[in-house]
């Protein structure tokens, strides 16, 4: 049986552990294997080609759940009960489902919520030695690279798609579901030509079903890339991320995704302000330079004109306002448990509850579920606001998520990214300062015979370096 305990996220906390404390490792967490995380973040392209991209988080969460069930003393942070209550309340809404298609959609969403929960607990309870910060951040950056690569597929081959093995294995009744079909027969881009538009808009979406899904992943992963750009141990990898960050602007701008632009812009400016108040001038300067480069490239490519043109022909603003109003008014008719899933609009050719996480939860699961969801999600930026050092970028992810829920659906692997960022910061602040360097003047503990530090300063407590990471091979040089 898994025993849960609630631990306040304070640096002084050193309570409980399954192993005795030692000078090298603070008394926190358990030595959980990292291969399930590698399966998801590193193996995502393989799963996508197999037609399992939409189920990747759930597949990776299954072994994590099994490992956690075999352990004792699993910790949870304060207020985590709000999230568990949300998951419980969500199950009551299943009584409102009236078709097999909506039942499939409900089960799929519930699997995603459950998977993100397991990811959170797994990372939060992992020791620093088992899951170093540098390794976790490296895996997230690798996932970001897959997102950027998929974006380029959409730019180069906008009409491309792939037939996956999963498409052949699933029954026709399931593949016939529009959303499932998008997952098992993925396209590289959404090609849209609103009535009257002078040309089609090729908006990259791979390796996801929709352009908005690509944009939300990209926005939430950019802070991880910036963090890695400044803290990776090996110089050439830092330089490579700088180049990739600039190159990623090509598919990002091609999406014409205003919500993504808003999220990244607000996140970067917010980070600059926080670093400025902390007196970290180098970080502030780096952030402002990045923002300036992005704006200059956007201006040179005429992104503003393209966005304005698409908005002129698509009437997306009026459509969203109408669907939001309808979602609220119809939820008043079933305020406690909602409708279980989105339903066709009475005025537009679109489903109510599909244009933002807030509206999806409110319409599908009712106002009680909405309060529980928001209470937990909005508690994350509050609890991570004191993130030490460069980890402020992980706090930025939770800040961005707190307003992206109004116009993006974040119930897929986006929620895994958000929970990963929060879990890492909460683990660091709860576990306390990292161990001191092995020798005076050293940046951090080094492997026998190593001539360079294992990683740069990440946490801000001390020069914390927990050990070898996936991104630091023996053959690497500075």
N, C-alpha and C positions, 0 to 999 in steps of 0.2 A: 504494500500500500504506500502511496506517495503521501508524505507528510508535508504540509505547507506551513510556512511561517512568513510573517510580514516583517520586512526590515526597512526602516527609514533610511532614505538615501542621504546619509551624512558622512563626511570623511572620517569621523572618529569611530564609526561602527566597525567592530571586529568580531561580531558574535557568531558563534557556531561554525562548524566545518566538519566534513567527513574525514579529514586528515589533520594531524597535529600541525600547528603553525610552525614555521621555520623562518630563519633570518632572510631566506631568499624569496619567500612567497607569503603575502598576507593571508590571514585566515579567512578565506572567502571562496565559496563556490566549490565545484566538483570537477574532476578531470574527465570531461565529456569529450568523446571523439569528434573530430571536426569534419570527417568525410561526408556526413549528410549535408553540411553547408556547401562543401565543394561540389557535391552532386548537383545542387540547384544552381549555384552562381557560376561555376565553371562549366557545367554540363548542359546549360540551358540551350545552346544551339542544337545539340544532338536531340534533346527532347522535343524541340520545336520542329525539327525535320521529321521526327517520328509522329508528329501530330499530337504531342503531349505537352506542348508549351503551356496551355491553359491549365493543365493539371500538375505542372512541375512542382509547385509549392506543396501541394497535398502529398505528392509522391515522396518528396524529401522529408516532409513532416512525419510520415509514418514511422521510419526508424528512430527519429528523435523522440517520438512519443513512447515507443517501446523502451528506449534507453532511460527516459525519465521515470517511467513506471517501475523500473528495476532499482531506482535510487530512492534514498530517504532524505528527508530534510530539504525538500525543494523550497526555495524562497520565492516570495512574490513581493513587489513593492507596495507601498501604501496606495490605497484607492483602486487596486487591481480588481477588487470585488465588484466595482462598477462595470467593468468590462465583462466579467462572468455573468452578472445579472443581465446585461444586454444580450449575451448569447442565449441565456435562458428565455428571456422575453421573446426573442426572435422565434423560438420554437413554437410559441403559442400562435404566432401568425400563420403557421402552416395549416391551421384549420380553415383558413380562408381560400386556400388553393382549390381551383375548380377544373383544371385541365392538366393532362400529363405534361405538356410543354412547360407550364408554369411550375410544376413540381420539379422538373429537371433543373430549371433555372434556380429555384430555391435551394435545392440540394447543392448545386454548384457553388452558389454564393456562400452557403453555410460552410462548405469545405474550405473555401478560401479564408473565411474568418477564423475557423479553427486552426488552419495551417499557420496563419500569422501569429496566433496566440502561442502555438507550440514553438515557433521560431523565437518569439520574445522570451519565453521561459528558458529555452535552451541556452541562448546567448547570455541572458541575465545570470544564470547559474553556472556558467563555465568559468573556470579559473583563468587568470591571466596567462599562466603557463600553457594551458591547453589551447586557449584561443587568444593569442596576443592581439592587441589593438592593431598592430601593423598587418597581421594576417587578415583580420576581419575587414579592414579598410581595403586591403589589396583585392580581396574577393569581390567587394562591392564595385571597385573600379573595373575589374574584369567584366562584371555584369554590364556596367556602363559601356564598355567597349563593344560588347555584343549588341547593345541597343544602337550605338552609332553605326556599326557595320550593317545592321538591318536597315537603318535609315538610308544608307548609301545604296542598298539594293533597291529601295523604293525610288530613289532619284534616278538611277541608271536604267532600271527595268520597271517602270511604273505599272505596266500591264501584266507583270509576271505573277505567277502563283505556283504552288506545289501541291501535288496529290500525295498524301501521307499514308503510311500503313494503317494508322488509326482510322482513317476514313473508310478503308476497306473492311476493317474488323467490326466496326459498330453497326448495329441494325439500322436499316433505312429510316425507321420511325424516329430514331434519335438524331441521326445525321440530318434529317429533315428540319430539325429545329434550327432557326436562322443563326442563333448565337453559336450553337455547337458546330454548325457548318463552317462558320468563320474560323473556328479554332482548329478543326481537323483538315480544312482545305485553305490554308492561309494565303492571302494575297500580299504582295509587296507594298502596295500603296492603295489609297482611296483616290480614285479618279473621279472628280466631280466637275460637272458643267451645268451650273444653274441656268435656268431659262434666261436667255438674253445675253449671257456672258460671251465675250469675244473669243475665249479659249477655255480649254479644260484646265482645272487645277489638279496637278499631280501631287498628292500629299502623302509622303512616306508613312508607313504604318508598321512594317516588319521590324522585329519579330512578334508583333502583336496584331490583334484583329482590327484595331481602329487607330486612326491618326491621333485622336485625343489620348488614347492609352499610351502611345509612343511619347507624346508630349509630356504627359504626367510623369512617366518613368524618367525621361531625360531630365526634367526639372529637378526631381527629387534626388537624382544621382549626381548632378553637377557639384554639389557641395563635397561629396566624397572625392571627386576628381581633383577639386581645388585643394582639399586637405592633403591628398597624396602627392600632389604637385610640390608641396612645400615640405613634406615630412618623410618621403621615401628615403631609405638609407643609401640607395645607389643613384649617383648623379644622372646617369644616362636615362634611368627610368623616370626621374623627375622631368628631364627635358622631353622625353617621349610623350608624357602626359600633357605638357604644355602644347606640343605640336598637335596632339589629338584633340585637345580642347578647342584649339582654333579651327581645326579641320571639321570638328563636329558641328560648327555653325552652318555648314552647307546643308545637311539634311534638316537641321533645326529650323533654319529660315525657310526651307522649302515647305515645311508643314503649314506655314502661315497661321500658326496656332497662337492666338492672342493670349489664351490662358497660360500657356507655357512661358511666353515672353514676360507676362506679369509676374508669375511666380519666381522666375530666375532673377528678374530685375529687383523685386522687393527683397528677395533673399540676399542678394549681393549687397544691396544698399544697407540693409539691416546689419549684415556682418561688418561692413565698413564702419558703421556708427558704433557698434559694440567694441570693435578693436580700437577705434579712436578714443572712446571713453577709458579704455584700459591702458592707453598710452603705448600701444603696440604699433609703432609708426610703420615698420616694414610691412606688416600685414595690411594695414590701412592703404599704404601705397600700392601694394600688389593688387588689392581688390579694385581700387580705382583705375589702375592700368587695364585690368581685365575688362572692366565695364566700358572703358573708353574704346578698347579694341573692338568689342562686340558692337557698340553703337556705330563705329566707323564702318565696319564691314556691312552692317545692316543698311546703312545709308547708301553705300556704294552699290549694293545689289538691288536697291529700290524696294526693300521689303515693305516699307510703309505704304507705298503706292499699291503694291500687290494685295496687301491686307485690306486696304480701303476698297479696292476694286471688288474683291471677293465679298466683302460685307455689303457692298452696294447691290449685288445681284442675288445674294443668298437670303437676305432678310433674316439672318440668324438671331439678331438682337430681339426683334419683335417676337419671333417664335419662342425663344427662351422665356421671355417675360410672360407670354400667354400660358406656356406649359407649367411654369412655376406657380402661377395663380391657380390654375386648374388643380395642380397637385395639392395645394393647401386646402382649397374648397372641398375637394372630394375626400380628403383625409378627415375633415370635420364630420363626415357621415359615418366613419369607422375610426374614431380617434384613438382607441386603446390598442388594437392589434392590427390595424391597417388592412391591407388586402393580400398580404403574403407575397406579392410580386407585382411588377409593373403591369398596367392595363392600357389598352388602346385609348388614346385621347378622343374626346367627344367633338373636338373642333379641328385638330390638326392630324396630319398623317404621320403620327409618331406616338410612342408609348409614354404615358405619364410615369414619372419616377425613373427616367433614364438619363437625365441631363444634369446630374450632380449627386454627390453622395448624400448630402443633406436631404434632398427631395426623394431620393430612393428609399432611405430609411424611414422618413416620415410617412410616405405613401404606403410602403410595403409592410412596415411593422408598427406604425402608430407613434403617437407623441411620447409615450413613456420610453420606448426604445430610443427615440431621438435624443431625449434628455440624457439617458445613460451613455449613449455613444459619444455625444459631445462633451459630457462631463469628463469622461476618460481621455478622449483625444486632446481636449484643451488643457488637461492637467499635465500633459507631457511637456509642452514648452515651459510651463511654470516650474516643473520639477527639474528640468535640465538647464534652466537659465544660468546657473552658476557653473556650467561646464568649464573645466580648467583649460587654460592654454588654447592650443589649436583646436581642441575638441568643440569649440564654439560652433564649428561648421556642422557638427552633428545636431546641435541644438537648432541650428538654422533649418534643418530638414523638418523638424517638428513644427517650427513656426510657419513654414511654407504650407505644410499639410493642414494647418489650422484654418486657412482661408481657401485653399484649393478645393475643399470639400463642397463649397458652394456651387462650383461649376464643373468639377471633374468627378467621375466615379472612381473611387479609390478602394474598391473591394477585391482587387486582384493582387498581383504580386507587388503593386505599389504599397499596400499595407505592410507587406513583409519588409520593404525598404524602410518605411517609417518606423516600424517596431524595432528593426535592427539598430537604427540610429539611437532611438530612445534607450534601448536595453544596454547598449555599450556605455552611454554616458551615465545611466543610473548604476550600472555595475561599478564603474570607476569611482563615483562619488560615494557609494555605499561601502566599497572595499577599502577606501582610504588611500593614503599616499603609497606609491609604489616603492619597492625596496631601493635602498641607496646603492650607488655604484660600488663595485668590488674594490676599486683602488682609487686613491686620491687623484683628482684631476681627470678621471676617466669619464667619458660620456655615458657609459653604461657597461654592464657585464658583457664580456666578449667570449666567444668560443675559444678553446685552447688553440693557439696557433693563428688565430685570426688577426689581421692587421688593420681592421676597420671596425667602426661601431656597427652593432646589429641594426639599429634604426635611429632616426632622429627623434628629438623631443616631441612627444605627442600629447601627453596629458597635462603638462604644466606643473605637476607636483614636484617631480625631480626629473632627471634624465632617465626616464623609464624605458628599459629595453628587455622584454621578456624572453627572448630566445629566437632561434631561427624561424624564418617565415617562408611561405611559398615563393615570395618574390626575391629572396636573397640567397642565391645559390653560391656554392663554394668558389665557382669560377669567376664571379663578378668582381670587377674592380671599380674603384671610385672614378 
